[in-house]
Amino acid sequence: MNKRIAKFLADNQPETPCLVVDLDVVAQAYKLLRRYMPLAKIFYAVKANPAPEVVALLRDLESNFDVASRNEIDLCLERGVAPERISFGNTIKKERDIAYAFGCGVTLYAFDSQAELEKLARAENSGQSRHTASSPAAASAISPRARPTPSAEAAREPTMSQRSDRPSVSAATRWVSS
Ligand SMILES: Cc1ncc(COP(=O)(O)O)c(C=O)c1O
């Protein structure tokens, strides 16, 4: 516990259990990640702490956001996060939530099973979305040539490779810290 939190608890004596977060610590952690992982595009997992103050802070620090539900999409958008900075990830997404995300302009989706990929492909009527495999296994499920390599190239550029027996999507690998 840092001094500021200790003082806050002493001054306010909040009912327990409670969670007290020092936003400066969050900012510092984000900046450290940026410094030591300069090639990574960082997506903050909103589920880790969906406090609007945390989202606003990370928005201002130019973070990207990993959301797992419609509520988290709304929270980010209401706080002024552009949909291009949002990735919709969740092991099992509701089809109506995928449609909602598309409608909001979210075009990046993380998945790691064929069933999820098929849901995304169904929602992809306009062909505007880009899907992101969340693991090497998921990437190779889409395309055997889409296996990730931990290179800057792989972090920046999606691998555009398709198989005729798979849903028609492109595979990319993301390197996410949260
Ligand atoms: C598609 C997908 N798979 C798996 C996970 C779980 O990830 P982890 O094992 O890192 O908690 C998530 C969490 O966001 C996810 O979006």
The ligand as an ORCA input file, in Angstrom:
! r2SCAN-3c Opt
* xyz 0 1
  C     -10.728    -14.847    -27.153
  C     -10.203    -15.015    -25.763
  N      -9.665    -16.177    -25.386
  C      -9.181    -16.352    -24.133
  C      -9.246    -15.351    -23.195
  C      -8.696    -15.614    -21.833
  O      -7.421    -15.135    -21.803
  P      -6.452    -15.470    -20.573
  O      -6.231    -16.939    -20.608
  O      -5.219    -14.677    -20.888
  O      -7.165    -15.014    -19.354
  C      -9.798    -14.137    -23.536
  C      -9.829    -13.054    -22.558
  O     -10.027    -11.907    -22.873
  C     -10.278    -13.940    -24.855
  O     -10.816    -12.788    -25.235
*
